[in-house]
């Protein structure tokens, strides 16, 4: 009786085939790097991806070869998303915000044979190209009219390359566990690590992501990924949208509120980005008395979402917030905060408190908490512990390493400290390296930051622990105020006291023009500590 059903390989090419076959005219609205906004569809993306696969083969690319891609969210990038794995190669996403040494390292570590790059990013590549040891060709993602001048020899024009081929191409077949893409971790300590996604893991992740209790995406939606495709597998949106036949809006390189608002008003119903993007957009909307005419759901992840952002989207603009958590190592979805029946029974205020959690996991993801000795902890919503994950799209081993990244039972240590309640809703209380340990008790830097950002004159805040002779560590807060606003420290701590316990209130507040961020847009606590150390900062109790 076994094995009586048809084999169906879980390869990402099948996703694009499905979109082209059953949703061919679904619109893809894209802001080109050259400036204009263009419209295309899944049928056209499908044809051009096949042309690209054929072109890459002609350039000598073979199964398993790595191709580095440094590009913004455009329709062209979607063509690469499928054209590269379609010819059996591996799509290695490159973050242009990384330092030159980091880019050189990951290009050489991945052994990229070809680099494909947006024309406005060519200057980055020109500086590091002499140190890129394996690169044979550079393809600039533009047409012949807009090809930039460069000192790099033999640049290939993307559109010109595709014009020489037709779309009569059969995707390269293979096992679903073959490599499909590579994304390197941001590497806050040491060199970045390569996470290799398989065709199977990407398809499973897209199926899980689209489900009703996750982002609930369908062919009736138009989704705009503000989060870059080079960040954590693009949150899988490049796979999830065509899988369900959704329309897409690709915002290009314009990440300012004006540019994003223009694209949101192209009929977008779902969008996704980190909290800092939405803080700026909300301020822009309110300052200009604007509304969101079609947006229904906003996915917020990458770092903890302040309660004030949730309340503003839902109360002022009638847009549902889906707070999410994940990691590059998880493809990246770990949890999304949709409402289970138990939550629907709560009051509106209680529901928003639930939305401050990052939600519950989909099928394909398991989570657990342990203490420092490995003992599993109970899910009571209060007990904090080390957060572990395993599942169908979770890393097992980093690229070119001998040791597995999981324990003997397949559990991956996320590096986060969290709680999980009886309904499976998980809250990240901190990164294990960032949690503040004061007098034997833990203080969540995330809770302090979210409380401070709720103040109407605060744009951003970062909490860290500093040495204290009696309490081991005490929290201090670095704050960025809105332009033209000046706030007394006591006003901020008084405001925070409504949200956190008195003993957790920061002992000192430092005002700054800006807070350092990582290449993926997260607050860099490591850089912040280095700045304070350089300035010989001391806790107020230790000052002469």
Buried (B, 14 or more C-beta within 10 A) or exposed (E): EEEEEEEEBBBBBBBBBBBBEEBBEBBBBBBBBBEEBBEBBBBBBBBBBBBBBBBBBEBEBEEEBBBBBBBBBBBBBBBBBBBBBBBBBBBBBBBBBBEEEBBBBBBBBBBBBBBBBBBBBBEBBEEBBEBBEBBBBBBBBBBEEBBEEBEBEEBBBBBBBBEEBEBEBEBBEBEBEBBBBBBBBBBBEEEBBBBBBBBBBBBBBBBBBBBEBBBBBEEEBBBBBBBBBBBBBBBBBBBBBBBBBBBBBBBBBBBEBEBBBBBBBBBBBBBBBBBBBBBBBBBBBEEEEBEBEEBBBBBBBBBBBBBBBBBBBBEEBEBBBBBBBBBBBBBBBBBBBBBBEEBEEEEEEEBBBBBBBBBBBBEBBBBBBBEEEEEEBEBEBEEBBBBBBBBBBBBEEBBEEEEEBBEEEBBBBBBBBBBBBEBBBBBBBBBBEBBBEBEEEEBBBBBBBBBBBBBEBBBBBBBBBBEBEEBBBBBBBBBBBBEEEEBEBEEBBEBBEEBBEEEBBBBBBBEBEEBBBBBBBBBBBBBBBEBBEEEEBEBEEEEE
